[in-house]
Amino acid sequence: MLIEAGSEEDALTDTTWIGRDLGGFSVWSSPSGASGYDNGLIESRGGVATEFFIQALNATGASLPQIEVTHPFLWFWDAFEVPNGWHYVSAAGREHELIRYSRGEDAWKVEVRVQEFRTFLKTCGKSAILQVDYVTKVADGNFERVDSDFRNAWAHVDFHAVADFLTGVDRPSMSRLFGQYVLVGQNTGRRPRWEEFHSATEHPKFIYGTDSETGEHLTHSCDPGELGTYFDKDNSRLHYLTPIYFKREVLQDYVAEPGRYEVTPFRLSCFNLWGVDISINSAGLVEVYLGDIGSKIPHEEWGHWRSYNVPPEGKMEEGRFRRDFLNQWASSPDPIGDMRQARVSANEAARQKLGGQLWRSLPADLELQYRSLMGPLTDDPSALIGPLLIIAKVFVDGLDSKLLKRTVGGAEKDERSLSLLKKLLISLGDTSDASKILRDLYAMRSRGGVAHLSNSESRVALAELGIDEVAPTAAFQSIVLQVGAAVTKVSDLLADSARSDLDHQGRE
């Protein structure tokens, strides 16, 4: 239970349990005719005001204890329920345990993270009272009775040990430790999101260059308050927009959790909590402005970014340079975005021509992966596997074979969707075999692809795609461009045919 901070001495006057009526609703009446109710949330006795915090309730009709927690504590951390507990998300988007419990028909245990608990108590001006009641039974009765009392500013506990106290049992001697102790509020390293993001007192340094004479790395704090702006009277301070460079692997942890993070070649964001603009430069390095690291990336993430920080290499992507430094309207190449848009356009054209979407809506998990699709983040050939599997699932497995069978005349009973698509496109006037890239992509996956480079069939499949012995990043770029061009061709064929149908109907 909770008490007001400063009332600890009153709460520890005795060792008996206070706040007995917390955690249960009751209605009362008196001989004088007065009546009322207690809501089980607050109670005041003996000058001590108590407040409900947590309990395991044995509710009638339930086989397991019901774990109940005061809502203000859950709201304070914006907690969400998980199996056997509650978690919360920090300002950085990282998930943390808050409460966990285990329960059975005969026993239960509830654990609360102490740092989060103490932070809550400090913020609310509360202290917690925890009751201790341990009974031990033994067979040995050869000892004198013991009665002991311990009391200080934060605990009040009685201890009793009595020999042969119980009758008719195997262990007649017993001891009991009974009482209460206080847990006070405290400022800890855990803070709720609303005050955590800008709570860092020390900003780390990042490499921004190399000394031309000594070859040593030049570093500077990412604290925005120590960086220059265009409003400075001189250039004595390093500018806020100084580019800082990172290995591509810095994005791996974020790409691996598409339900939590959204990653594009231009931006990294986490839920609605934080986001930072990024870019990929000519050397394949991730580029972030020094001031943005200190102001837009949570301090919990700084250590992760520092571990991938490298000296400058390559040139800034032209579109970003023109937008950020020349104040020009300029776009940046986005093959993945173009491929996504081509799929949307093709589905719209298919609705006009075929009466339905050529590619089905994606399952929720695949939709998240597709939205955060990135190329390989290492130079290991196996890094191609994940991104290419996503493309294959979206553009090959996602084809609506039922729609294609209804549309294509003379379809075989077990004919695959890729074969049906080829027939459809031929009927629409395709002379370039636009769907070949999708068949090659499927063949690469079915033959082992980049997962088994020693497999001769895999090498043939990679050669068909034009990526045999090509670096992973360049290989991915090639596939995305080919798939985007193919789907754009499909969209154009469907749209042209739909317009032709409308023109024909108009003439009739």
ChimeraX attribute file (.defattr): number of C-alpha atoms within 10 A of each C-alpha:
attribute: neighborCount
match mode: 1-to-1
recipient: residues
	/A:1	22
	/A:2	22
	/A:3	24
	/A:4	17
	/A:5	15
	/A:6	12
	/A:7	14
	/A:8	22
	/A:9	15
	/A:10	12
	/A:11	28
	/A:12	24
	/A:13	13
	/A:14	15
	/A:15	20
	/A:16	17
	/A:17	16
	/A:18	21
	/A:19	23
	/A:20	13
	/A:21	17
	/A:22	21
	/A:23	23
	/A:24	12
	/A:25	11
	/A:26	12
	/A:27	9
	/A:28	9
	/A:29	10
	/A:30	8
	/A:31	6
	/A:32	6
	/A:33	6
	/A:34	8
	/A:35	10
	/A:36	10
	/A:37	10
	/A:38	15
	/A:39	14
	/A:40	16
	/A:41	17
	/A:42	18
	/A:43	17
	/A:44	13
	/A:45	11
	/A:46	9
	/A:47	9
	/A:48	17
	/A:49	17
	/A:50	25
	/A:51	20
	/A:52	21
	/A:53	19
	/A:54	18
	/A:55	16
	/A:56	17
	/A:57	14
	/A:58	13
	/A:59	10
	/A:60	8
	/A:61	6
	/A:62	10
	/A:63	11
	/A:64	17
	/A:65	19
	/A:66	14
	/A:67	19
	/A:68	13
	/A:69	16
	/A:70	15
	/A:71	13
	/A:72	12
	/A:73	18
	/A:74	18
	/A:75	11
	/A:76	18
	/A:77	21
	/A:78	16
	/A:79	19
	/A:80	13
	/A:81	13
	/A:82	12
	/A:83	9
	/A:84	12
	/A:85	18
	/A:86	20
	/A:87	19
	/A:88	23
	/A:89	18
	/A:90	21
	/A:91	24
	/A:92	21
	/A:93	20
	/A:94	12
	/A:95	12
	/A:96	13
	/A:97	15
	/A:98	23
	/A:99	22
	/A:100	18
	/A:101	15
	/A:102	14
	/A:103	15
	/A:104	10
	/A:105	10
	/A:106	8
	/A:107	9
	/A:108	14
	/A:109	11
	/A:110	15
	/A:111	11
	/A:112	15
	/A:113	12
	/A:114	15
	/A:115	17
	/A:116	23
	/A:117	22
	/A:118	21
	/A:119	21
	/A:120	25
	/A:121	23
	/A:122	16
	/A:123	13
	/A:124	15
	/A:125	16
	/A:126	23
	/A:127	25
	/A:128	22
	/A:129	24
	/A:130	14
	/A:131	19
	/A:132	17
	/A:133	13
	/A:134	11
	/A:135	12
	/A:136	11
	/A:137	19
	/A:138	13
	/A:139	13
	/A:140	13
	/A:141	15
	/A:142	10
	/A:143	11
	/A:144	9
	/A:145	12
	/A:146	11
	/A:147	12
	/A:148	10
	/A:149	13
	/A:150	11
	/A:151	16
	/A:152	10
	/A:153	10
	/A:154	15
	/A:155	21
	/A:156	23
	/A:157	21
	/A:158	19
	/A:159	17
	/A:160	15
	/A:161	20
	/A:162	19
	/A:163	20
	/A:164	19
	/A:165	13
	/A:166	13
	/A:167	9
	/A:168	6
	/A:169	10
	/A:170	11
	/A:171	17
	/A:172	17
	/A:173	21
	/A:174	19
	/A:175	19
	/A:176	17
	/A:177	17
	/A:178	19
	/A:179	23
	/A:180	24
	/A:181	21
	/A:182	20
	/A:183	18
	/A:184	21
	/A:185	22
	/A:186	17
	/A:187	14
	/A:188	14
	/A:189	9
	/A:190	15
	/A:191	20
	/A:192	17
	/A:193	19
	/A:194	12
	/A:195	9
	/A:196	17
	/A:197	20
	/A:198	15
	/A:199	12
	/A:200	12
	/A:201	7
	/A:202	10
	/A:203	15
	/A:204	15
	/A:205	16
	/A:206	23
	/A:207	21
	/A:208	21
	/A:209	20
	/A:210	14
	/A:211	9
	/A:212	8
	/A:213	6
	/A:214	7
	/A:215	9
	/A:216	12
	/A:217	14
	/A:218	13
	/A:219	14
	/A:220	16
	/A:221	20
	/A:222	24
	/A:223	20
	/A:224	17
	/A:225	12
	/A:226	14
	/A:227	19
	/A:228	19
	/A:229	17
	/A:230	10
	/A:231	7
	/A:232	11
	/A:233	8
	/A:234	9
	/A:235	11
	/A:236	9
	/A:237	11
	/A:238	16
	/A:239	18
	/A:240	21
	/A:241	17
	/A:242	18
	/A:243	19
	/A:244	23
	/A:245	29
	/A:246	23
	/A:247	20
	/A:248	18
	/A:249	17
	/A:250	19
	/A:251	18
	/A:252	14
	/A:253	11
	/A:254	18
	/A:255	21
	/A:256	12
	/A:257	15
	/A:258	20
	/A:259	17
	/A:260	17
	/A:261	21
	/A:262	20
	/A:263	23
	/A:264	20
	/A:265	20
	/A:266	15
	/A:267	13
	/A:268	20
	/A:269	20
	/A:270	20
	/A:271	12
	/A:272	10
	/A:273	15
	/A:274	16
	/A:275	19
	/A:276	16
	/A:277	16
	/A:278	19
	/A:279	22
	/A:280	21
	/A:281	17
	/A:282	13
	/A:283	13
	/A:284	17
	/A:285	24
	/A:286	25
	/A:287	24
	/A:288	20
	/A:289	20
	/A:290	26
	/A:291	25
	/A:292	21
	/A:293	25
	/A:294	22
	/A:295	16
	/A:296	16
	/A:297	21
	/A:298	21
	/A:299	22
	/A:300	16
	/A:301	14
	/A:302	18
	/A:303	10
	/A:304	13
	/A:305	18
	/A:306	16
	/A:307	12
	/A:308	15
	/A:309	19
	/A:310	18
	/A:311	17
	/A:312	17
	/A:313	14
	/A:314	12
	/A:315	14
	/A:316	18
	/A:317	16
	/A:318	15
	/A:319	16
	/A:320	21
	/A:321	15
	/A:322	16
	/A:323	14
	/A:324	13
	/A:325	9
	/A:326	11
	/A:327	10
	/A:328	12
	/A:329	10
	/A:330	13
	/A:331	11
	/A:332	15
	/A:333	11
	/A:334	12
	/A:335	19
	/A:336	22
	/A:337	15
	/A:338	17
	/A:339	21
	/A:340	16
	/A:341	15
	/A:342	22
	/A:343	23
	/A:344	18
	/A:345	19
	/A:346	23
	/A:347	23
	/A:348	19
	/A:349	25
	/A:350	23
	/A:351	16
	/A:352	17
	/A:353	21
	/A:354	17
	/A:355	13
	/A:356	16
	/A:357	21
	/A:358	26
	/A:359	20
	/A:360	16
	/A:361	13
	/A:362	13
	/A:363	10
	/A:364	10
	/A:365	10
	/A:366	15
	/A:367	16
	/A:368	17
	/A:369	21
	/A:370	19
	/A:371	16
	/A:372	23
	/A:373	22
	/A:374	21
	/A:375	22
	/A:376	25
	/A:377	19
	/A:378	16
	/A:379	13
	/A:380	11
	/A:381	18
	/A:382	15
	/A:383	18
	/A:384	22
	/A:385	17
	/A:386	15
	/A:387	18
	/A:388	25
	/A:389	16
	/A:390	17
	/A:391	22
	/A:392	19
	/A:393	15
	/A:394	20
	/A:395	20
	/A:396	19
	/A:397	16
	/A:398	17
	/A:399	21
	/A:400	17
	/A:401	20
	/A:402	11
	/A:403	19
	/A:404	23
	/A:405	19
	/A:406	11
	/A:407	17
	/A:408	16
	/A:409	12
	/A:410	10
	/A:411	15
	/A:412	11
	/A:413	7
	/A:414	6
	/A:415	11
	/A:416	14
	/A:417	19
	/A:418	20
	/A:419	15
	/A:420	23
	/A:421	22
	/A:422	18
	/A:423	20
	/A:424	20
	/A:425	20
	/A:426	15
	/A:427	14
	/A:428	14
	/A:429	13
	/A:430	16
	/A:431	9
	/A:432	11
	/A:433	14
	/A:434	22
	/A:435	21
	/A:436	17
	/A:437	19
	/A:438	21
	/A:439	18
	/A:440	17
	/A:441	23
	/A:442	22
	/A:443	19
	/A:444	24
	/A:445	19
	/A:446	12
	/A:447	18
	/A:448	18
	/A:449	25
	/A:450	22
	/A:451	16
	/A:452	14
	/A:453	16
	/A:454	11
	/A:455	13
	/A:456	12
	/A:457	17
	/A:458	22
	/A:459	21
	/A:460	16
	/A:461	23
	/A:462	24
	/A:463	15
	/A:464	17
	/A:465	21
	/A:466	14
	/A:467	18
	/A:468	17
	/A:469	12
	/A:470	14
	/A:471	14
	/A:472	23
	/A:473	19
	/A:474	13
	/A:475	21
	/A:476	21
	/A:477	16
	/A:478	17
	/A:479	20
	/A:480	22
	/A:481	15
	/A:482	19
	/A:483	27
	/A:484	22
	/A:485	18
	/A:486	22
	/A:487	25
	/A:488	21
	/A:489	20
	/A:490	27
	/A:491	22
	/A:492	16
	/A:493	23
	/A:494	26
	/A:495	20
	/A:496	16
	/A:497	19
	/A:498	18
	/A:499	14
	/A:500	13
	/A:501	13
	/A:502	13
	/A:503	11
	/A:504	10
	/A:505	9
	/A:506	8
	/A:507	6
	/A:508	6
